[in-house]
Amino acid sequence: MYWLKRNLPRLVIAPSFGVIAWFVYGFIFWTIYISFTKSKLLPKYEFWGIDQYFRLWSMPRWHVAVENLFIFTILFIILCVFIGIVLAILLDQKIRAEGFLRTVYLYPMALSFIVTGTAWRWILNPSLGLEKFAHDIGFETFTFDWLVTPGMSIYTIVIAGVWQSSGFIMAIFLAGLRSVDDEIIKAAKIDGAGIVSVYTKIILPMMRPVFMSAIVILVHLAIKSMIL
């Protein structure tokens, strides 16, 4: 009975842990193994070696995909972190309608990236969205055709991704800001530090773990979004 009482929490979570380990890490290792076989549409379990990787890196389309992934990931992380910090600092000033604004900023995260991409594809389409609207109201020379311009379309994906995810990063940084002891801020203001110095020299350097968490989440979202 003592052994059962002591190990009951482990026994309770063991089935869930086993299922997660199988469907997450099990399929990760299965995918790695499949990559060393001669599989195409259907898996073939005969070991083939690294020939598939040589074949992959010899394809021009793969180099374009890697370049786009690099561009998207870097810009996506930088812009989301910057916008998230700015929005979090603004909401941290105890402004009115904070709950409403927080909901507005977080709402895009509730949407699927596929839905977001479709909506922004309409908005950025030169014949349907911003460019057509500008022409209709009299700005005939306005052009915004990144969506249909080779080499620029990846930046429209960045716009959609930042719009969707920056609110979520704002919520992470806002939680971090609210966890900072108010006494530290009051002491800094008594010493004559301005609001900009308080945040840039005291508060934000204390939030390195929050930055790391946000970056890890954004890297995951960037890779997931580009793969989808």
Sine and cosine of phi, psi and omega as CSV:
sin_phi,cos_phi,sin_psi,cos_psi,sin_omega,cos_omega
0.00,0.00,-0.62,0.79,0.01,-1.00
-0.91,0.42,-0.67,0.74,0.01,-1.00
-0.89,0.46,-0.67,0.74,0.00,-1.00
-0.90,0.43,-0.67,0.74,0.00,-1.00
-0.91,0.41,-0.61,0.79,-0.03,-1.00
-0.95,0.32,-0.59,0.81,-0.09,-1.00
-0.97,-0.23,0.13,0.99,-0.02,-1.00
-0.85,0.52,-0.69,0.72,0.03,-1.00
-0.86,0.52,-0.64,0.77,0.01,-1.00
-0.91,0.41,-0.63,0.77,0.01,-1.00
-0.92,0.38,-0.56,0.83,-0.02,-1.00
-0.93,0.36,-0.67,0.74,-0.07,-1.00
-1.00,0.03,-0.16,0.99,-0.05,-1.00
-0.86,0.51,-0.71,0.70,0.02,-1.00
-0.87,0.49,-0.70,0.71,0.02,-1.00
-0.89,0.45,-0.67,0.74,0.02,-1.00
-0.89,0.45,-0.65,0.76,0.01,-1.00
-0.90,0.43,-0.67,0.74,0.02,-1.00
-0.90,0.43,-0.70,0.72,0.01,-1.00
-0.89,0.45,-0.70,0.71,0.00,-1.00
-0.88,0.48,-0.63,0.78,-0.02,-1.00
-0.94,0.34,-0.75,0.66,-0.12,-0.99
-0.99,0.15,-0.27,0.96,0.05,-1.00
-0.98,-0.21,-0.93,0.36,-0.08,-1.00
-0.96,0.28,-0.54,0.84,0.04,-1.00
-0.88,0.48,-0.72,0.70,-0.01,-1.00
-0.96,0.27,-0.42,0.91,0.12,-0.99
-0.89,0.45,-0.75,0.67,0.01,-1.00
-0.92,0.39,-0.56,0.83,0.05,-1.00
-0.90,0.43,-0.66,0.75,0.02,-1.00
-0.90,0.43,-0.65,0.76,0.04,-1.00
-0.88,0.48,-0.69,0.73,0.01,-1.00
-0.90,0.43,-0.69,0.72,0.01,-1.00
-0.86,0.51,-0.55,0.84,-0.01,-1.00
-0.91,0.41,-0.31,0.95,0.03,-1.00
-0.99,-0.14,0.19,0.98,0.06,-1.00
-0.93,-0.36,0.02,-1.00,-0.01,-1.00
-0.99,-0.10,0.60,0.80,-0.02,-1.00
-0.96,0.29,0.55,-0.84,0.12,-0.99
-0.84,-0.55,-0.94,-0.33,0.03,-1.00
-0.94,0.35,-0.63,0.78,0.02,-1.00
-0.92,-0.38,0.55,-0.84,-0.04,-1.00
-0.95,0.32,0.61,-0.79,0.16,-0.99
-0.81,-0.58,0.78,-0.62,-0.19,-0.98
-1.00,-0.07,0.15,0.99,0.07,-1.00
-0.98,0.20,0.84,-0.55,-0.06,-1.00
-0.90,0.43,0.74,-0.67,-0.09,-1.00
-0.86,-0.51,-0.36,0.93,-0.01,-1.00
0.99,-0.13,-0.42,-0.91,-0.10,-1.00
-0.99,-0.12,0.25,0.97,0.00,-1.00
-0.87,0.49,-0.58,0.81,0.01,-1.00
-0.90,0.44,-0.57,0.82,0.02,-1.00
-0.94,0.35,-0.65,0.76,0.08,-1.00
-0.88,0.48,-0.66,0.75,0.01,-1.00
-0.91,0.42,-0.64,0.77,0.00,-1.00
-0.90,0.44,-0.74,0.68,-0.06,-1.00
-0.96,0.28,-0.17,0.99,0.07,-1.00
-1.00,0.03,-0.08,1.00,-0.03,-1.00
-1.00,0.00,0.82,-0.58,0.02,-1.00
-0.86,0.51,-0.58,0.82,-0.01,-1.00
-0.89,0.46,-0.55,0.83,0.02,-1.00
-0.92,0.39,-0.63,0.78,0.03,-1.00
-0.91,0.42,-0.63,0.78,0.06,-1.00
-0.90,0.44,-0.66,0.75,0.00,-1.00
-0.90,0.44,-0.67,0.74,0.01,-1.00
-0.91,0.41,-0.67,0.74,0.03,-1.00
-0.88,0.47,-0.70,0.72,0.02,-1.00
-0.90,0.43,-0.64,0.77,0.03,-1.00
-0.89,0.46,-0.66,0.75,0.01,-1.00
-0.90,0.43,-0.73,0.68,0.00,-1.00
-0.88,0.48,-0.74,0.67,-0.03,-1.00
-0.88,0.47,-0.71,0.70,-0.07,-1.00
-0.89,0.45,-0.73,0.68,-0.04,-1.00
-0.89,0.45,-0.79,0.62,-0.03,-1.00
-0.92,0.40,-0.63,0.78,-0.01,-1.00
-0.88,0.48,-0.71,0.70,-0.02,-1.00
-0.93,0.37,-0.74,0.67,-0.05,-1.00
-0.88,0.48,-0.75,0.66,-0.06,-1.00
-0.93,0.36,-0.67,0.75,0.01,-1.00
-0.90,0.45,-0.68,0.73,0.00,-1.00
-0.91,0.41,-0.70,0.71,-0.01,-1.00
-0.89,0.45,-0.78,0.63,-0.01,-1.00
-0.90,0.43,-0.65,0.76,0.02,-1.00
-0.88,0.48,-0.66,0.75,0.02,-1.00
-0.91,0.41,-0.71,0.70,-0.02,-1.00
-0.87,0.49,-0.73,0.68,0.01,-1.00
-0.90,0.44,-0.63,0.77,0.00,-1.00
-0.91,0.42,-0.66,0.75,0.01,-1.00
-0.91,0.41,-0.65,0.76,0.03,-1.00
-0.89,0.46,-0.70,0.72,0.01,-1.00
-0.94,0.33,-0.40,0.92,-0.01,-1.00
-0.96,0.29,-0.12,0.99,0.01,-1.00
-0.99,0.12,0.17,0.98,0.03,-1.00
0.86,0.50,0.72,0.69,-0.02,-1.00
-0.98,0.22,0.28,-0.96,0.06,-1.00
-0.95,0.32,0.40,-0.92,0.00,-1.00
0.85,0.53,0.51,0.86,0.01,-1.00
-0.88,0.48,-0.68,0.73,-0.01,-1.00
-0.88,0.47,-0.66,0.75,0.02,-1.00
-0.91,0.42,-0.72,0.69,-0.01,-1.00
-0.91,0.42,-0.63,0.78,0.03,-1.00
-0.89,0.46,-0.63,0.78,0.04,-1.00
-0.91,0.41,-0.66,0.75,0.01,-1.00
-0.88,0.47,-0.70,0.72,-0.02,-1.00
-0.92,0.38,-0.55,0.83,-0.05,-1.00
-1.00,0.10,-0.32,0.95,-0.09,-1.00
-0.83,0.55,-0.68,0.74,-0.01,-1.00
-0.85,0.53,-0.48,0.88,-0.01,-1.00
-0.92,0.39,-0.38,0.92,0.01,-1.00
-0.97,0.25,-0.23,0.97,-0.02,-1.00
-1.00,0.02,0.53,-0.85,0.12,-0.99
-0.92,0.38,0.55,-0.83,0.03,-1.00
-0.90,0.43,-0.45,0.90,0.06,-1.00
-0.92,0.40,-0.69,0.72,0.05,-1.00
-0.90,0.44,-0.70,0.71,0.03,-1.00
-0.86,0.51,-0.72,0.70,0.00,-1.00
-0.88,0.47,-0.64,0.77,0.02,-1.00
-0.91,0.42,-0.69,0.72,0.00,-1.00
-0.89,0.45,-0.70,0.71,-0.01,-1.00
-0.94,0.33,-0.45,0.89,0.08,-1.00
-0.90,0.43,-0.61,0.79,0.07,-1.00
-0.94,0.35,-0.69,0.72,-0.05,-1.00
-0.89,0.45,-0.65,0.76,-0.08,-1.00
-1.00,-0.02,-0.04,1.00,0.04,-1.00
-0.93,0.36,0.83,-0.56,-0.06,-1.00
-0.86,0.52,-0.48,0.88,-0.05,-1.00
-1.00,-0.03,-0.08,1.00,-0.06,-1.00
-0.79,-0.62,-0.57,0.82,-0.23,-0.97
-0.97,-0.23,-0.82,-0.57,-0.15,-0.99
-0.87,0.50,-0.69,0.72,-0.05,-1.00
-0.90,0.44,-0.69,0.73,0.02,-1.00
-0.91,0.41,-0.65,0.76,0.02,-1.00
-0.88,0.47,-0.68,0.73,0.03,-1.00
-0.89,0.45,-0.63,0.78,0.04,-1.00
-0.91,0.40,-0.63,0.78,-0.04,-1.00
-0.91,0.41,-0.50,0.86,-0.03,-1.00
-1.00,-0.08,0.13,0.99,0.14,-0.99
0.91,-0.41,-0.14,0.99,0.00,-1.00
-1.00,-0.01,0.98,0.18,-0.12,-0.99
-0.93,0.36,-0.43,0.90,-0.06,-1.00
-1.00,-0.01,-0.06,1.00,-0.02,-1.00
-0.94,0.35,0.74,-0.67,0.04,-1.00
-0.73,-0.68,0.66,-0.75,0.10,-0.99
-0.48,-0.88,0.99,0.16,-0.10,-1.00
-0.92,-0.39,0.55,0.84,0.00,-1.00
-0.85,0.53,-0.58,0.82,-0.09,-1.00
-0.88,0.48,-0.53,0.85,-0.06,-1.00
-0.95,-0.32,0.19,0.98,0.00,-1.00
-0.97,-0.23,0.87,-0.48,0.04,-1.00
-0.85,0.52,0.70,-0.71,-0.03,-1.00
1.00,-0.01,-0.29,0.96,-0.01,-1.00
-0.92,-0.38,-0.29,0.96,-0.07,-1.00
-0.89,0.45,-0.47,0.88,0.01,-1.00
-0.89,0.46,-0.49,0.87,-0.01,-1.00
-0.96,0.28,-0.44,0.90,0.11,-0.99
-0.93,0.36,-0.54,0.84,0.08,-1.00
-0.92,0.39,-0.61,0.80,0.06,-1.00
-0.87,0.49,-0.68,0.73,0.01,-1.00
-0.86,0.52,-0.73,0.68,-0.01,-1.00
-0.90,0.44,-0.68,0.73,-0.02,-1.00
-0.91,0.42,-0.67,0.74,0.01,-1.00
-0.91,0.40,-0.67,0.75,0.03,-1.00
-0.86,0.51,-0.60,0.80,-0.05,-1.00
-0.98,0.21,-0.60,0.80,-0.22,-0.98
-0.97,-0.23,-0.30,0.95,-0.08,-1.00
-0.90,0.43,-0.53,0.85,0.04,-1.00
-0.91,0.41,-0.61,0.79,0.04,-1.00
-0.91,0.41,-0.67,0.75,0.05,-1.00
-0.91,0.41,-0.58,0.82,0.09,-1.00
-0.85,0.53,-0.69,0.73,-0.01,-1.00
-0.90,0.44,-0.62,0.79,0.03,-1.00
-0.90,0.44,-0.73,0.68,-0.01,-1.00
-0.94,0.34,-0.55,0.84,0.03,-1.00
-0.90,0.43,-0.66,0.76,0.07,-1.00
-0.89,0.46,-0.62,0.78,0.05,-1.00
-0.91,0.40,-0.65,0.76,0.03,-1.00
-0.90,0.43,-0.63,0.77,-0.02,-1.00
-0.94,0.33,-0.29,0.96,0.01,-1.00
-1.00,0.06,-0.15,0.99,0.02,-1.00
-0.97,0.26,0.70,-0.71,-0.03,-1.00
-0.90,0.44,0.79,-0.61,0.00,-1.00
-0.89,0.45,-0.44,0.90,-0.01,-1.00
-0.90,0.43,-0.55,0.83,0.04,-1.00
-0.91,0.42,-0.68,0.74,0.00,-1.00
-0.92,0.40,-0.69,0.73,0.00,-1.00
-0.89,0.45,-0.65,0.76,0.01,-1.00
-0.90,0.44,-0.64,0.77,0.01,-1.00
-0.91,0.41,-0.64,0.77,0.01,-1.00
-0.93,0.37,-0.58,0.82,0.06,-1.00
-0.90,0.44,-0.59,0.81,0.01,-1.00
-0.97,0.24,-0.03,1.00,0.08,-1.00
0.99,-0.15,0.14,0.99,-0.01,-1.00
-0.96,0.27,0.70,-0.71,0.06,-1.00
-0.98,0.21,0.14,-0.99,-0.06,-1.00
-0.89,0.45,-0.59,0.81,0.01,-1.00
-0.92,0.39,-0.69,0.72,0.01,-1.00
-0.91,0.41,-0.60,0.80,0.00,-1.00
-0.86,0.51,-0.70,0.72,-0.04,-1.00
-0.98,0.22,-0.71,0.71,-0.11,-0.99
-0.97,0.23,-0.52,0.86,-0.10,-0.99
-0.96,-0.26,-0.29,0.96,-0.07,-1.00
-0.86,-0.51,-0.85,0.52,-0.16,-0.99
-0.96,0.29,-0.81,0.58,-0.07,-1.00
-0.88,0.48,-0.65,0.76,0.09,-1.00
-0.88,0.48,-0.43,0.90,0.04,-1.00
-0.97,0.24,-0.18,0.98,-0.11,-0.99
-0.97,-0.25,0.52,0.85,0.02,-1.00
-0.85,0.53,-0.67,0.74,0.07,-1.00
-0.87,0.49,-0.57,0.82,0.03,-1.00
-0.92,0.39,-0.67,0.74,0.06,-1.00
-0.86,0.51,-0.70,0.71,-0.01,-1.00
-0.89,0.45,-0.68,0.73,0.03,-1.00
-0.89,0.46,-0.69,0.72,0.00,-1.00
-0.89,0.45,-0.66,0.75,-0.03,-1.00
-0.92,0.39,-0.67,0.74,0.03,-1.00
-0.87,0.49,-0.70,0.72,0.02,-1.00
-0.89,0.45,-0.68,0.73,-0.03,-1.00
-0.92,0.38,-0.60,0.80,0.07,-1.00
-0.89,0.46,-0.68,0.73,0.04,-1.00
-0.88,0.48,-0.71,0.70,-0.01,-1.00
-0.91,0.41,-0.61,0.80,-0.01,-1.00
-0.91,0.42,-0.73,0.68,0.00,-1.00
-0.91,0.41,-0.67,0.74,0.02,-1.00
-0.89,0.46,-0.68,0.74,-0.02,-1.00
-0.91,0.41,-0.67,0.74,-0.03,-1.00
-0.94,0.34,-0.58,0.81,0.03,-1.00
-0.92,0.39,-0.66,0.75,0.02,-1.00
-0.92,0.38,0.00,0.00,0.00,0.00
